[in-house]
Amino acid sequence: MPQLGLTFRFKIVTPGEAETSYNSRRLLRLSTTRLSQGLVLRSARPGDRFQPQGSRKTTKLKELVRQHRISSGQRSLWPVLESGAEIVWVRGYPPAAGVSAAKQAVVIEEEPYRPA
């Protein structure tokens, strides 16, 4: 997402690799079994709702990014990861309820954007 100055990398890892990666680089892990409908990285859209792990209910994404004091100019660009019709991850939040990794996982890594 060059507009935010970020590049996102996705990698499927084994349980041992996931533990090492997560602990050493603080990377997010998502269960591959819950993501069988594929993944789409997109910007936030009006009306998006998300239920981060540990939350009792879904919340409008607009409210979540407002709580994190994301500027209004960046809100429409905010990264959202979708599997099927469900938002499974929003940058800056834990994964959606029920998609945290137990075995094989997808690791999401953020890096500064470097144009080719």
C-alpha positions, 0 to 999 in steps of 0.5 A: 500500500504505497499510499501509506508507505507500507509493503505487506508480506504474507507467508505460510509457516509451520507452528515452530516457525510461527512461534519464532517469527511472532516472538522475535518480530512481533508478527501477527498469526492467522490460522490457515484453516479459517482462511480457506476462501482466500485473502484480499488486502484492501482499504477500509470501506464505509460500513465495514464492521470488525470483531477483534479477538477478545471483543464481545461484539462487532464494531464499525471500523470507522469507530475503531480507527477513530479510537486509535486517532488515525487521521481522517485522510488515512482512514479510507486507506487503512489496511483490511484483510478479508477472507470471503465476506469476513474481515479477519484482520485490521492493521493495529488490532488483534485478528478477528475472533476465531482466526488466531493460529494454532498450527500452520499459520499465515504471518503478516509482516509490514515493511517500509514501502520501497518503489521498484 
